[in-house]
Structures are given as C-alpha cells and as structure tokens.
C-alpha cells in the first residue's frame, strides 16, 4: 500500500531527495526566489540547480511543506513529491 507523508523537516527532505539522486532546483520568477522543484535524472532546461541553503530559505519564506511518497503501491522506490502550503 502506498501512502504519502508531509513534512517541513529539512533533514528528512534532503535525505529523501538525495536517496533518489535528486537535486534541489528552482524555476526563477520575476518576484523573489522562484518556484521550487526537485530535479531527477537529466537536468530540465527550465530548472536551475541551487544549494540546500537557498532551497530551504525559499521553502521557509513561502511557508511550504513537502508532500512525498516513500514507495509505490508495488513496493518500488517512489520519486513522487509536491510542495504544498503548510497547515
């Protein structure tokens, strides 16, 4: 059975991303910061890789939470993730 969890814990987020060979990234906007993304595999053209310090600064300033899935319903490692508003 697959289920998702939500966290704001920086350590859990970084550990989850790095375990899947992901990279913290941003899509730059005209405003402050940008739209956070996790880039997997080949770098996406619109994504700019950033360091964890900048990533978590944007994450906290925008009061985001990280919704993620550890495994698929078939027991495979999942890379499903999404940024949501904190509750």
Buried (B, 14 or more C-beta within 10 A) or exposed (E): EEEEEEEBEBEEBBEBBEEBEBBBBBEEEEEEBBBBBBBBEEEEEEBBEBEBEBBBEBBEEBEBBBBBBEEEEEEEEBBEBEBEEEE
